[in-house]
């Protein structure tokens, strides 16, 4: 093996090492971003479902007002 081939193998190995290191850093950053987006999505989904449940309860209260008043009277 001559000096040129040896130098190319060493340079190629170094470049491959830098590339793998860079990909590991990018992967960690993407994982952090993805976890933050997933947490935000869970919070927004929970808020949306809570608002939807409150709207449903109010709609049922106004639709079935006599039953609602009876339940309130019994609880009082």
CHARMM internal coordinates of N, CA and C (Angstrom, degrees):
IC EDIT
DIST 1 N 1 CA 1.4389
DIST 1 CA 1 C 1.5324
ANGL 1 N 1 CA 1 C 106.87
DIST 1 C 2 N 1.3046
ANGL 1 CA 1 C 2 N 115.80
DIHE 1 N 1 CA 1 C 2 N 128.14
DIST 2 N 2 CA 1.4699
ANGL 1 C 2 N 2 CA 119.15
DIHE 1 CA 1 C 2 N 2 CA -178.65
DIST 2 CA 2 C 1.5369
ANGL 2 N 2 CA 2 C 110.48
DIHE 1 C 2 N 2 CA 2 C -86.78
DIST 2 C 3 N 1.3034
ANGL 2 CA 2 C 3 N 116.41
DIHE 2 N 2 CA 2 C 3 N 174.17
DIST 3 N 3 CA 1.4597
ANGL 2 C 3 N 3 CA 122.41
DIHE 2 CA 2 C 3 N 3 CA -174.53
DIST 3 CA 3 C 1.5346
ANGL 3 N 3 CA 3 C 111.55
DIHE 2 C 3 N 3 CA 3 C -66.45
DIST 3 C 4 N 1.3214
ANGL 3 CA 3 C 4 N 117.79
DIHE 3 N 3 CA 3 C 4 N -35.44
DIST 4 N 4 CA 1.4667
ANGL 3 C 4 N 4 CA 121.24
DIHE 3 CA 3 C 4 N 4 CA -178.97
DIST 4 CA 4 C 1.5335
ANGL 4 N 4 CA 4 C 110.36
DIHE 3 C 4 N 4 CA 4 C -64.86
DIST 4 C 5 N 1.3228
ANGL 4 CA 4 C 5 N 117.43
DIHE 4 N 4 CA 4 C 5 N -44.80
DIST 5 N 5 CA 1.4614
ANGL 4 C 5 N 5 CA 121.28
DIHE 4 CA 4 C 5 N 5 CA -179.62
DIST 5 CA 5 C 1.5236
ANGL 5 N 5 CA 5 C 110.16
DIHE 4 C 5 N 5 CA 5 C -65.81
DIST 5 C 6 N 1.3266
ANGL 5 CA 5 C 6 N 116.23
DIHE 5 N 5 CA 5 C 6 N -41.66
DIST 6 N 6 CA 1.4588
ANGL 5 C 6 N 6 CA 120.01
DIHE 5 CA 5 C 6 N 6 CA 178.56
DIST 6 CA 6 C 1.5391
ANGL 6 N 6 CA 6 C 111.11
DIHE 5 C 6 N 6 CA 6 C -62.54
DIST 6 C 7 N 1.3152
ANGL 6 CA 6 C 7 N 117.07
DIHE 6 N 6 CA 6 C 7 N -42.04
DIST 7 N 7 CA 1.4619
ANGL 6 C 7 N 7 CA 121.43
DIHE 6 CA 6 C 7 N 7 CA 178.48
DIST 7 CA 7 C 1.5278
ANGL 7 N 7 CA 7 C 110.81
DIHE 6 C 7 N 7 CA 7 C -64.87
DIST 7 C 8 N 1.3177
ANGL 7 CA 7 C 8 N 117.98
DIHE 7 N 7 CA 7 C 8 N -38.98
DIST 8 N 8 CA 1.4735
ANGL 7 C 8 N 8 CA 121.49
DIHE 7 CA 7 C 8 N 8 CA 178.65
DIST 8 CA 8 C 1.5241
ANGL 8 N 8 CA 8 C 111.01
DIHE 7 C 8 N 8 CA 8 C -67.39
DIST 8 C 9 N 1.3336
ANGL 8 CA 8 C 9 N 117.15
DIHE 8 N 8 CA 8 C 9 N -38.58
DIST 9 N 9 CA 1.4687
ANGL 8 C 9 N 9 CA 120.16
DIHE 8 CA 8 C 9 N 9 CA 178.38
DIST 9 CA 9 C 1.5241
ANGL 9 N 9 CA 9 C 109.87
DIHE 8 C 9 N 9 CA 9 C -65.62
DIST 9 C 10 N 1.3195
ANGL 9 CA 9 C 10 N 117.44
DIHE 9 N 9 CA 9 C 10 N -43.85
DIST 10 N 10 CA 1.4618
ANGL 9 C 10 N 10 CA 121.00
DIHE 9 CA 9 C 10 N 10 CA 178.91
DIST 10 CA 10 C 1.5320
ANGL 10 N 10 CA 10 C 110.43
DIHE 9 C 10 N 10 CA 10 C -64.78
DIST 10 C 11 N 1.3236
ANGL 10 CA 10 C 11 N 117.90
DIHE 10 N 10 CA 10 C 11 N -45.06
DIST 11 N 11 CA 1.4642
ANGL 10 C 11 N 11 CA 121.65
DIHE 10 CA 10 C 11 N 11 CA 179.26
DIST 11 CA 11 C 1.5283
ANGL 11 N 11 CA 11 C 110.88
DIHE 10 C 11 N 11 CA 11 C -64.35
DIST 11 C 12 N 1.3231
ANGL 11 CA 11 C 12 N 116.99
DIHE 11 N 11 CA 11 C 12 N -41.73
DIST 12 N 12 CA 1.4671
ANGL 11 C 12 N 12 CA 120.96
DIHE 11 CA 11 C 12 N 12 CA 178.50
DIST 12 CA 12 C 1.5192
ANGL 12 N 12 CA 12 C 111.28
DIHE 11 C 12 N 12 CA 12 C -64.55
DIST 12 C 13 N 1.3215
ANGL 12 CA 12 C 13 N 116.90
DIHE 12 N 12 CA 12 C 13 N -41.15
DIST 13 N 13 CA 1.4654
ANGL 12 C 13 N 13 CA 120.29
DIHE 12 CA 12 C 13 N 13 CA 177.34
DIST 13 CA 13 C 1.5198
ANGL 13 N 13 CA 13 C 111.76
DIHE 12 C 13 N 13 CA 13 C -64.58
DIST 13 C 14 N 1.3402
ANGL 13 CA 13 C 14 N 116.64
DIHE 13 N 13 CA 13 C 14 N -40.23
DIST 14 N 14 CA 1.4586
ANGL 13 C 14 N 14 CA 120.13
DIHE 13 CA 13 C 14 N 14 CA 177.12
DIST 14 CA 14 C 1.5205
ANGL 14 N 14 CA 14 C 111.75
DIHE 13 C 14 N 14 CA 14 C -64.75
DIST 14 C 15 N 1.3270
ANGL 14 CA 14 C 15 N 115.94
DIHE 14 N 14 CA 14 C 15 N -42.82
DIST 15 N 15 CA 1.4685
ANGL 14 C 15 N 15 CA 119.98
DIHE 14 CA 14 C 15 N 15 CA 179.01
DIST 15 CA 15 C 1.5243
ANGL 15 N 15 CA 15 C 110.60
DIHE 14 C 15 N 15 CA 15 C -64.54
DIST 15 C 16 N 1.3358
ANGL 15 CA 15 C 16 N 116.37
DIHE 15 N 15 CA 15 C 16 N -39.52
DIST 16 N 16 CA 1.4614
ANGL 15 C 16 N 16 CA 120.10
DIHE 15 CA 15 C 16 N 16 CA 178.02
DIST 16 CA 16 C 1.5288
ANGL 16 N 16 CA 16 C 110.58
DIHE 15 C 16 N 16 CA 16 C -64.88
DIST 16 C 17 N 1.3241
ANGL 16 CA 16 C 17 N 116.88
DIHE 16 N 16 CA 16 C 17 N -39.75
DIST 17 N 17 CA 1.4581
ANGL 16 C 17 N 17 CA 120.84
DIHE 16 CA 16 C 17 N 17 CA 177.35
DIST 17 CA 17 C 1.5206
ANGL 17 N 17 CA 17 C 111.90
DIHE 16 C 17 N 17 CA 17 C -62.63
DIST 17 C 18 N 1.3279
ANGL 17 CA 17 C 18 N 117.00
DIHE 17 N 17 CA 17 C 18 N -43.49
DIST 18 N 18 CA 1.4630
ANGL 17 C 18 N 18 CA 121.17
DIHE 17 CA 17 C 18 N 18 CA 178.08
DIST 18 CA 18 C 1.5231
ANGL 18 N 18 CA 18 C 110.66
DIHE 17 C 18 N 18 CA 18 C -64.37
DIST 18 C 19 N 1.3272
ANGL 18 CA 18 C 19 N 116.89
DIHE 18 N 18 CA 18 C 19 N -40.11
DIST 19 N 19 CA 1.4616
ANGL 18 C 19 N 19 CA 121.16
DIHE 18 CA 18 C 19 N 19 CA 179.17
DIST 19 CA 19 C 1.5281
ANGL 19 N 19 CA 19 C 111.06
DIHE 18 C 19 N 19 CA 19 C -63.67
DIST 19 C 20 N 1.3157
ANGL 19 CA 19 C 20 N 117.11
DIHE 19 N 19 CA 19 C 20 N -43.92
DIST 20 N 20 CA 1.4646
ANGL 19 C 20 N 20 CA 120.50
DIHE 19 CA 19 C 20 N 20 CA 179.16
DIST 20 CA 20 C 1.5218
ANGL 20 N 20 CA 20 C 110.26
DIHE 19 C 20 N 20 CA 20 C -64.96
DIST 20 C 21 N 1.3292
ANGL 20 CA 20 C 21 N 118.17
DIHE 20 N 20 CA 20 C 21 N -40.87
DIST 21 N 21 CA 1.4629
ANGL 20 C 21 N 21 CA 122.17
DIHE 20 CA 20 C 21 N 21 CA 178.11
DIST 21 CA 21 C 1.5308
ANGL 21 N 21 CA 21 C 110.32
DIHE 20 C 21 N 21 CA 21 C -62.25
DIST 21 C 22 N 1.3301
ANGL 21 CA 21 C 22 N 115.81
DIHE 21 N 21 CA 21 C 22 N -43.67
DIST 22 N 22 CA 1.4607
ANGL 21 C 22 N 22 CA 120.71
DIHE 21 CA 21 C 22 N 22 CA 179.79
DIST 22 CA 22 C 1.5236
ANGL 22 N 22 CA 22 C 111.09
DIHE 21 C 22 N 22 CA 22 C -63.94
DIST 22 C 23 N 1.3221
ANGL 22 CA 22 C 23 N 116.99
DIHE 22 N 22 CA 22 C 23 N -42.40
DIST 23 N 23 CA 1.4671
ANGL 22 C 23 N 23 CA 120.36
DIHE 22 CA 22 C 23 N 23 CA 178.76
DIST 23 CA 23 C 1.5257
ANGL 23 N 23 CA 23 C 111.21
DIHE 22 C 23 N 23 CA 23 C -64.76
DIST 23 C 24 N 1.3246
ANGL 23 CA 23 C 24 N 117.67
DIHE 23 N 23 CA 23 C 24 N -35.10
DIST 24 N 24 CA 1.4641
ANGL 23 C 24 N 24 CA 120.64
DIHE 23 CA 23 C 24 N 24 CA 177.17
DIST 24 CA 24 C 1.5179
ANGL 24 N 24 CA 24 C 110.55
DIHE 23 C 24 N 24 CA 24 C -65.27
DIST 24 C 25 N 1.3347
ANGL 24 CA 24 C 25 N 117.72
DIHE 24 N 24 CA 24 C 25 N -41.90
DIST 25 N 25 CA 1.4701
ANGL 24 C 25 N 25 CA 120.96
DIHE 24 CA 24 C 25 N 25 CA 178.45
DIST 25 CA 25 C 1.5271
ANGL 25 N 25 CA 25 C 110.96
DIHE 24 C 25 N 25 CA 25 C -65.01
DIST 25 C 26 N 1.3204
ANGL 25 CA 25 C 26 N 116.80
DIHE 25 N 25 CA 25 C 26 N -43.13
DIST 26 N 26 CA 1.4693
ANGL 25 C 26 N 26 CA 121.06
DIHE 25 CA 25 C 26 N 26 CA 179.08
DIST 26 CA 26 C 1.5290
ANGL 26 N 26 CA 26 C 109.72
DIHE 25 C 26 N 26 CA 26 C -64.12
DIST 26 C 27 N 1.3314
ANGL 26 CA 26 C 27 N 117.31
DIHE 26 N 26 CA 26 C 27 N -40.54
DIST 27 N 27 CA 1.4639
ANGL 26 C 27 N 27 CA 121.33
DIHE 26 CA 26 C 27 N 27 CA 178.65
DIST 27 CA 27 C 1.5172
ANGL 27 N 27 CA 27 C 112.13
DIHE 26 C 27 N 27 CA 27 C -61.72
DIST 27 C 28 N 1.3342
ANGL 27 CA 27 C 28 N 116.77
DIHE 27 N 27 CA 27 C 28 N -42.90
DIST 28 N 28 CA 1.4633
ANGL 27 C 28 N 28 CA 119.69
DIHE 27 CA 27 C 28 N 28 CA 178.42
DIST 28 CA 28 C 1.5324
ANGL 28 N 28 CA 28 C 111.00
DIHE 27 C 28 N 28 CA 28 C -64.15
DIST 28 C 29 N 1.3148
ANGL 28 CA 28 C 29 N 116.86
DIHE 28 N 28 CA 28 C 29 N -40.02
DIST 29 N 29 CA 1.4649
ANGL 28 C 29 N 29 CA 120.28
DIHE 28 CA 28 C 29 N 29 CA 178.71
DIST 29 CA 29 C 1.5318
ANGL 29 N 29 CA 29 C 110.47
DIHE 28 C 29 N 29 CA 29 C -64.71
DIST 29 C 30 N 1.3192
ANGL 29 CA 29 C 30 N 117.26
DIHE 29 N 29 CA 29 C 30 N -42.33
DIST 30 N 30 CA 1.4654
ANGL 29 C 30 N 30 CA 120.59
DIHE 29 CA 29 C 30 N 30 CA 179.15
DIST 30 CA 30 C 1.5251
ANGL 30 N 30 CA 30 C 111.58
DIHE 29 C 30 N 30 CA 30 C -65.46
DIST 30 C 31 N 1.3211
ANGL 30 CA 30 C 31 N 116.98
DIHE 30 N 30 CA 30 C 31 N -36.25
DIST 31 N 31 CA 1.4626
ANGL 30 C 31 N 31 CA 120.25
DIHE 30 CA 30 C 31 N 31 CA 177.59
DIST 31 CA 31 C 1.5240
ANGL 31 N 31 CA 31 C 110.04
DIHE 30 C 31 N 31 CA 31 C -64.31
DIST 31 C 32 N 1.3168
ANGL 31 CA 31 C 32 N 117.01
DIHE 31 N 31 CA 31 C 32 N -43.50
DIST 32 N 32 CA 1.4692
ANGL 31 C 32 N 32 CA 120.92
DIHE 31 CA 31 C 32 N 32 CA 179.35
DIST 32 CA 32 C 1.5298
ANGL 32 N 32 CA 32 C 110.89
DIHE 31 C 32 N 32 CA 32 C -62.23
DIST 32 C 33 N 1.3165
ANGL 32 CA 32 C 33 N 116.44
DIHE 32 N 32 CA 32 C 33 N -44.82
DIST 33 N 33 CA 1.4660
ANGL 32 C 33 N 33 CA 120.56
DIHE 32 CA 32 C 33 N 33 CA -179.98
DIST 33 CA 33 C 1.5252
ANGL 33 N 33 CA 33 C 110.69
DIHE 32 C 33 N 33 CA 33 C -64.52
DIST 33 C 34 N 1.3218
ANGL 33 CA 33 C 34 N 116.90
DIHE 33 N 33 CA 33 C 34 N -42.18
DIST 34 N 34 CA 1.4623
ANGL 33 C 34 N 34 CA 121.12
DIHE 33 CA 33 C 34 N 34 CA -179.38
DIST 34 CA 34 C 1.5202
ANGL 34 N 34 CA 34 C 111.27
DIHE 33 C 34 N 34 CA 34 C -65.05
DIST 34 C 35 N 1.3424
ANGL 34 CA 34 C 35 N 117.09
DIHE 34 N 34 CA 34 C 35 N -40.71
DIST 35 N 35 CA 1.4617
ANGL 34 C 35 N 35 CA 119.85
DIHE 34 CA 34 C 35 N 35 CA 178.05
DIST 35 CA 35 C 1.5282
ANGL 35 N 35 CA 35 C 111.29
DIHE 34 C 35 N 35 CA 35 C -63.89
DIST 35 C 36 N 1.3205
ANGL 35 CA 35 C 36 N 117.02
DIHE 35 N 35 CA 35 C 36 N -39.62
DIST 36 N 36 CA 1.4656
ANGL 35 C 36 N 36 CA 120.18
DIHE 35 CA 35 C 36 N 36 CA 178.63
DIST 36 CA 36 C 1.5261
ANGL 36 N 36 CA 36 C 110.72
DIHE 35 C 36 N 36 CA 36 C -65.63
DIST 36 C 37 N 1.3174
ANGL 36 CA 36 C 37 N 117.20
DIHE 36 N 36 CA 36 C 37 N -42.37
DIST 37 N 37 CA 1.4706
ANGL 36 C 37 N 37 CA 120.46
DIHE 36 CA 36 C 37 N 37 CA 178.54
DIST 37 CA 37 C 1.5250
ANGL 37 N 37 CA 37 C 111.59
DIHE 36 C 37 N 37 CA 37 C -65.33
DIST 37 C 38 N 1.3266
ANGL 37 CA 37 C 38 N 117.05
DIHE 37 N 37 CA 37 C 38 N -38.31
DIST 38 N 38 CA 1.4660
ANGL 37 C 38 N 38 CA 120.23
DIHE 37 CA 37 C 38 N 38 CA 178.72
DIST 38 CA 38 C 1.5253
ANGL 38 N 38 CA 38 C 110.50
DIHE 37 C 38 N 38 CA 38 C -65.89
DIST 38 C 39 N 1.3219
ANGL 38 CA 38 C 39 N 117.54
DIHE 38 N 38 CA 38 C 39 N -41.13
DIST 39 N 39 CA 1.4657
ANGL 38 C 39 N 39 CA 120.38
DIHE 38 CA 38 C 39 N 39 CA 178.25
DIST 39 CA 39 C 1.5239
ANGL 39 N 39 CA 39 C 110.73
DIHE 38 C 39 N 39 CA 39 C -63.92
DIST 39 C 40 N 1.3216
ANGL 39 CA 39 C 40 N 117.15
DIHE 39 N 39 CA 39 C 40 N -42.15
DIST 40 N 40 CA 1.4656
ANGL 39 C 40 N 40 CA 120.58
DIHE 39 CA 39 C 40 N 40 CA 178.46
DIST 40 CA 40 C 1.5279
ANGL 40 N 40 CA 40 C 110.53
DIHE 39 C 40 N 40 CA 40 C -64.19
DIST 40 C 41 N 1.3177
ANGL 40 CA 40 C 41 N 116.77
DIHE 40 N 40 CA 40 C 41 N -39.14
DIST 41 N 41 CA 1.4663
ANGL 40 C 41 N 41 CA 120.02
DIHE 40 CA 40 C 41 N 41 CA 179.51
DIST 41 CA 41 C 1.5216
ANGL 41 N 41 CA 41 C 110.99
DIHE 40 C 41 N 41 CA 41 C -64.85
DIST 41 C 42 N 1.3224
ANGL 41 CA 41 C 42 N 117.64
DIHE 41 N 41 CA 41 C 42 N -39.02
DIST 42 N 42 CA 1.4664
ANGL 41 C 42 N 42 CA 120.66
DIHE 41 CA 41 C 42 N 42 CA 178.48
DIST 42 CA 42 C 1.5252
ANGL 42 N 42 CA 42 C 110.50
DIHE 41 C 42 N 42 CA 42 C -65.14
DIST 42 C 43 N 1.3271
ANGL 42 CA 42 C 43 N 117.11
DIHE 42 N 42 CA 42 C 43 N -42.45
DIST 43 N 43 CA 1.4690
ANGL 42 C 43 N 43 CA 120.63
DIHE 42 CA 42 C 43 N 43 CA 179.51
DIST 43 CA 43 C 1.5276
ANGL 43 N 43 CA 43 C 110.24
DIHE 42 C 43 N 43 CA 43 C -63.24
DIST 43 C 44 N 1.3235
ANGL 43 CA 43 C 44 N 117.40
DIHE 43 N 43 CA 43 C 44 N -46.98
DIST 44 N 44 CA 1.4647
ANGL 43 C 44 N 44 CA 120.12
DIHE 43 CA 43 C 44 N 44 CA -179.39
DIST 44 CA 44 C 1.5299
ANGL 44 N 44 CA 44 C 111.70
DIHE 43 C 44 N 44 CA 44 C -65.63
DIST 44 C 45 N 1.3330
ANGL 44 CA 44 C 45 N 117.78
DIHE 44 N 44 CA 44 C 45 N -36.53
DIST 45 N 45 CA 1.4569
ANGL 44 C 45 N 45 CA 120.54
DIHE 44 CA 44 C 45 N 45 CA 177.32
DIST 45 CA 45 C 1.5235
ANGL 45 N 45 CA 45 C 110.69
DIHE 44 C 45 N 45 CA 45 C -65.34
DIST 45 C 46 N 1.3300
ANGL 45 CA 45 C 46 N 117.19
DIHE 45 N 45 CA 45 C 46 N -43.06
DIST 46 N 46 CA 1.4641
ANGL 45 C 46 N 46 CA 120.58
DIHE 45 CA 45 C 46 N 46 CA 178.64
DIST 46 CA 46 C 1.5257
ANGL 46 N 46 CA 46 C 111.13
DIHE 45 C 46 N 46 CA 46 C -63.63
DIST 46 C 47 N 1.3297
ANGL 46 CA 46 C 47 N 117.09
DIHE 46 N 46 CA 46 C 47 N -41.52
DIST 47 N 47 CA 1.4651
ANGL 46 C 47 N 47 CA 120.23
DIHE 46 CA 46 C 47 N 47 CA 178.05
DIST 47 CA 47 C 1.5250
ANGL 47 N 47 CA 47 C 110.96
DIHE 46 C 47 N 47 CA 47 C -64.18
DIST 47 C 48 N 1.3222
ANGL 47 CA 47 C 48 N 116.74
DIHE 47 N 47 CA 47 C 48 N -42.33
DIST 48 N 48 CA 1.4661
ANGL 47 C 48 N 48 CA 120.90
DIHE 47 CA 47 C 48 N 48 CA -179.50
DIST 48 CA 48 C 1.5322
ANGL 48 N 48 CA 48 C 110.38
DIHE 47 C 48 N 48 CA 48 C -63.04
DIST 48 C 49 N 1.3456
ANGL 48 CA 48 C 49 N 116.08
DIHE 48 N 48 CA 48 C 49 N -43.18
DIST 49 N 49 CA 1.4610
ANGL 48 C 49 N 49 CA 119.14
DIHE 48 CA 48 C 49 N 49 CA 179.64
DIST 49 CA 49 C 1.5283
ANGL 49 N 49 CA 49 C 111.55
DIHE 48 C 49 N 49 CA 49 C -67.37
DIST 49 C 50 N 1.3284
ANGL 49 CA 49 C 50 N 117.67
DIHE 49 N 49 CA 49 C 50 N -36.42
DIST 50 N 50 CA 1.4668
ANGL 49 C 50 N 50 CA 120.40
DIHE 49 CA 49 C 50 N 50 CA 177.85
DIST 50 CA 50 C 1.5248
ANGL 50 N 50 CA 50 C 110.95
DIHE 49 C 50 N 50 CA 50 C -65.66
DIST 50 C 51 N 1.3220
ANGL 50 CA 50 C 51 N 116.98
DIHE 50 N 50 CA 50 C 51 N -43.86
DIST 51 N 51 CA 1.4678
ANGL 50 C 51 N 51 CA 120.84
DIHE 50 CA 50 C 51 N 51 CA 177.83
DIST 51 CA 51 C 1.5214
ANGL 51 N 51 CA 51 C 110.68
DIHE 50 C 51 N 51 CA 51 C -63.42
DIST 51 C 52 N 1.3165
ANGL 51 CA 51 C 52 N 116.00
DIHE 51 N 51 CA 51 C 52 N -40.37
DIST 52 N 52 CA 1.4639
ANGL 51 C 52 N 52 CA 120.35
DIHE 51 CA 51 C 52 N 52 CA 178.86
DIST 52 CA 52 C 1.5386
ANGL 52 N 52 CA 52 C 110.77
DIHE 51 C 52 N 52 CA 52 C -64.77
DIST 52 C 53 N 1.3334
ANGL 52 CA 52 C 53 N 117.35
DIHE 52 N 52 CA 52 C 53 N -38.69
DIST 53 N 53 CA 1.4651
ANGL 52 C 53 N 53 CA 120.97
DIHE 52 CA 52 C 53 N 53 CA 179.18
DIST 53 CA 53 C 1.5277
ANGL 53 N 53 CA 53 C 111.08
DIHE 52 C 53 N 53 CA 53 C -67.40
DIST 53 C 54 N 1.3229
ANGL 53 CA 53 C 54 N 117.06
DIHE 53 N 53 CA 53 C 54 N -41.37
DIST 54 N 54 CA 1.4691
ANGL 53 C 54 N 54 CA 120.50
DIHE 53 CA 53 C 54 N 54 CA 178.23
DIST 54 CA 54 C 1.5271
ANGL 54 N 54 CA 54 C 110.19
DIHE 53 C 54 N 54 CA 54 C -64.68
DIST 54 C 55 N 1.3157
ANGL 54 CA 54 C 55 N 117.02
DIHE 54 N 54 CA 54 C 55 N -42.23
DIST 55 N 55 CA 1.4701
ANGL 54 C 55 N 55 CA 120.25
DIHE 54 CA 54 C 55 N 55 CA 178.37
DIST 55 CA 55 C 1.5287
ANGL 55 N 55 CA 55 C 110.79
DIHE 54 C 55 N 55 CA 55 C -62.78
DIST 55 C 56 N 1.3335
ANGL 55 CA 55 C 56 N 116.43
DIHE 55 N 55 CA 55 C 56 N -40.61
DIST 56 N 56 CA 1.4638
ANGL 55 C 56 N 56 CA 119.83
DIHE 55 CA 55 C 56 N 56 CA 178.55
DIST 56 CA 56 C 1.5218
ANGL 56 N 56 CA 56 C 110.39
DIHE 55 C 56 N 56 CA 56 C -63.88
DIST 56 C 57 N 1.3354
ANGL 56 CA 56 C 57 N 116.81
DIHE 56 N 56 CA 56 C 57 N -43.42
DIST 57 N 57 CA 1.4654
ANGL 56 C 57 N 57 CA 120.52
DIHE 56 CA 56 C 57 N 57 CA -179.29
DIST 57 CA 57 C 1.5255
ANGL 57 N 57 CA 57 C 110.77
DIHE 56 C 57 N 57 CA 57 C -63.34
DIST 57 C 58 N 1.3244
ANGL 57 CA 57 C 58 N 116.89
DIHE 57 N 57 CA 57 C 58 N -42.48
DIST 58 N 58 CA 1.4719
ANGL 57 C 58 N 58 CA 119.53
DIHE 57 CA 57 C 58 N 58 CA 177.46
DIST 58 CA 58 C 1.5186
ANGL 58 N 58 CA 58 C 111.57
DIHE 57 C 58 N 58 CA 58 C -64.84
DIST 58 C 59 N 1.3067
ANGL 58 CA 58 C 59 N 116.58
DIHE 58 N 58 CA 58 C 59 N -41.04
DIST 59 N 59 CA 1.4659
ANGL 58 C 59 N 59 CA 119.97
DIHE 58 CA 58 C 59 N 59 CA 178.86
DIST 59 CA 59 C 1.5338
ANGL 59 N 59 CA 59 C 110.57
DIHE 58 C 59 N 59 CA 59 C -63.25
DIST 59 C 60 N 1.3388
ANGL 59 CA 59 C 60 N 117.50
DIHE 59 N 59 CA 59 C 60 N -40.04
DIST 60 N 60 CA 1.4559
ANGL 59 C 60 N 60 CA 120.81
DIHE 59 CA 59 C 60 N 60 CA 178.05
DIST 60 CA 60 C 1.5294
ANGL 60 N 60 CA 60 C 111.02
DIHE 59 C 60 N 60 CA 60 C -67.80
DIST 60 C 61 N 1.3312
ANGL 60 CA 60 C 61 N 115.63
DIHE 60 N 60 CA 60 C 61 N -36.21
DIST 61 N 61 CA 1.4683
ANGL 60 C 61 N 61 CA 119.69
DIHE 60 CA 60 C 61 N 61 CA 179.09
DIST 61 CA 61 C 1.5266
ANGL 61 N 61 CA 61 C 110.94
DIHE 60 C 61 N 61 CA 61 C -64.25
DIST 61 C 62 N 1.3220
ANGL 61 CA 61 C 62 N 116.98
DIHE 61 N 61 CA 61 C 62 N -43.34
DIST 62 N 62 CA 1.4686
ANGL 61 C 62 N 62 CA 119.83
DIHE 61 CA 61 C 62 N 62 CA -179.65
DIST 62 CA 62 C 1.5242
ANGL 62 N 62 CA 62 C 112.01
DIHE 61 C 62 N 62 CA 62 C -75.49
DIST 62 C 63 N 1.3184
ANGL 62 CA 62 C 63 N 117.14
DIHE 62 N 62 CA 62 C 63 N -31.10
DIST 63 N 63 CA 1.4651
ANGL 62 C 63 N 63 CA 119.50
DIHE 62 CA 62 C 63 N 63 CA 179.04
DIST 63 CA 63 C 1.5262
ANGL 63 N 63 CA 63 C 110.94
DIHE 62 C 63 N 63 CA 63 C -72.61
DIST 63 C 64 N 1.3212
ANGL 63 CA 63 C 64 N 116.53
DIHE 63 N 63 CA 63 C 64 N -42.04
DIST 64 N 64 CA 1.4713
ANGL 63 C 64 N 64 CA 121.78
DIHE 63 CA 63 C 64 N 64 CA -177.82
DIST 64 CA 64 C 1.5321
ANGL 64 N 64 CA 64 C 108.71
DIHE 63 C 64 N 64 CA 64 C -113.55
DIST 64 C 65 N 1.3058
ANGL 64 CA 64 C 65 N 116.17
DIHE 64 N 64 CA 64 C 65 N 63.80
DIST 65 N 65 CA 1.4536
ANGL 64 C 65 N 65 CA 121.30
DIHE 64 CA 64 C 65 N 65 CA -172.80
DIST 65 CA 65 C 1.5162
ANGL 65 N 65 CA 65 C 112.85
DIHE 64 C 65 N 65 CA 65 C -69.17
DIST 65 C 66 N 1.3305
ANGL 65 CA 65 C 66 N 117.66
DIHE 65 N 65 CA 65 C 66 N -34.23
DIST 66 N 66 CA 1.4722
ANGL 65 C 66 N 66 CA 119.58
DIHE 65 CA 65 C 66 N 66 CA -179.60
DIST 66 CA 66 C 1.5217
ANGL 66 N 66 CA 66 C 111.12
DIHE 65 C 66 N 66 CA 66 C -66.93
DIST 66 C 67 N 1.3180
ANGL 66 CA 66 C 67 N 116.71
DIHE 66 N 66 CA 66 C 67 N -41.99
DIST 67 N 67 CA 1.4627
ANGL 66 C 67 N 67 CA 120.46
DIHE 66 CA 66 C 67 N 67 CA 177.15
DIST 67 CA 67 C 1.5238
ANGL 67 N 67 CA 67 C 110.53
DIHE 66 C 67 N 67 CA 67 C -64.75
DIST 67 C 68 N 1.3225
ANGL 67 CA 67 C 68 N 116.68
DIHE 67 N 67 CA 67 C 68 N -40.28
DIST 68 N 68 CA 1.4644
ANGL 67 C 68 N 68 CA 120.79
DIHE 67 CA 67 C 68 N 68 CA 179.47
DIST 68 CA 68 C 1.5187
ANGL 68 N 68 CA 68 C 110.77
DIHE 67 C 68 N 68 CA 68 C -63.68
DIST 68 C 69 N 1.3391
ANGL 68 CA 68 C 69 N 117.69
DIHE 68 N 68 CA 68 C 69 N -43.51
DIST 69 N 69 CA 1.4599
ANGL 68 C 69 N 69 CA 120.65
DIHE 68 CA 68 C 69 N 69 CA 177.99
DIST 69 CA 69 C 1.5242
ANGL 69 N 69 CA 69 C 111.75
DIHE 68 C 69 N 69 CA 69 C -65.28
DIST 69 C 70 N 1.3267
ANGL 69 CA 69 C 70 N 117.08
DIHE 69 N 69 CA 69 C 70 N -35.85
DIST 70 N 70 CA 1.4582
ANGL 69 C 70 N 70 CA 120.64
DIHE 69 CA 69 C 70 N 70 CA 177.65
DIST 70 CA 70 C 1.5198
ANGL 70 N 70 CA 70 C 110.96
DIHE 69 C 70 N 70 CA 70 C -65.24
DIST 70 C 71 N 1.3144
ANGL 70 CA 70 C 71 N 116.42
DIHE 70 N 70 CA 70 C 71 N -42.74
DIST 71 N 71 CA 1.4765
ANGL 70 C 71 N 71 CA 119.83
DIHE 70 CA 70 C 71 N 71 CA 179.50
DIST 71 CA 71 C 1.5189
ANGL 71 N 71 CA 71 C 109.82
DIHE 70 C 71 N 71 CA 71 C -65.87
DIST 71 C 72 N 1.3211
ANGL 71 CA 71 C 72 N 118.47
DIHE 71 N 71 CA 71 C 72 N -41.95
DIST 72 N 72 CA 1.4615
ANGL 71 C 72 N 72 CA 120.87
DIHE 71 CA 71 C 72 N 72 CA 177.93
DIST 72 CA 72 C 1.5222
ANGL 72 N 72 CA 72 C 111.06
DIHE 71 C 72 N 72 CA 72 C -63.55
DIST 72 C 73 N 1.3367
ANGL 72 CA 72 C 73 N 117.12
DIHE 72 N 72 CA 72 C 73 N -40.68
DIST 73 N 73 CA 1.4711
ANGL 72 C 73 N 73 CA 120.79
DIHE 72 CA 72 C 73 N 73 CA 178.84
DIST 73 CA 73 C 1.5327
ANGL 73 N 73 CA 73 C 110.59
DIHE 72 C 73 N 73 CA 73 C -64.72
DIST 73 C 74 N 1.3101
ANGL 73 CA 73 C 74 N 118.01
DIHE 73 N 73 CA 73 C 74 N -41.95
DIST 74 N 74 CA 1.4550
ANGL 73 C 74 N 74 CA 121.06
DIHE 73 CA 73 C 74 N 74 CA 178.87
DIST 74 CA 74 C 1.5181
ANGL 74 N 74 CA 74 C 111.78
DIHE 73 C 74 N 74 CA 74 C -66.03
DIST 74 C 75 N 1.3110
ANGL 74 CA 74 C 75 N 116.84
DIHE 74 N 74 CA 74 C 75 N -37.81
DIST 75 N 75 CA 1.4710
ANGL 74 C 75 N 75 CA 120.04
DIHE 74 CA 74 C 75 N 75 CA 178.99
DIST 75 CA 75 C 1.5194
ANGL 75 N 75 CA 75 C 111.48
DIHE 74 C 75 N 75 CA 75 C -70.63
DIST 75 C 76 N 1.3319
ANGL 75 CA 75 C 76 N 116.54
DIHE 75 N 75 CA 75 C 76 N -32.09
DIST 76 N 76 CA 1.4806
ANGL 75 C 76 N 76 CA 119.76
DIHE 75 CA 75 C 76 N 76 CA 179.85
DIST 76 CA 76 C 1.5083
ANGL 76 N 76 CA 76 C 108.51
DIHE 75 C 76 N 76 CA 76 C -74.87
END
COOR INIT
IC SEED 1 N 1 CA 1 C
IC BUILD
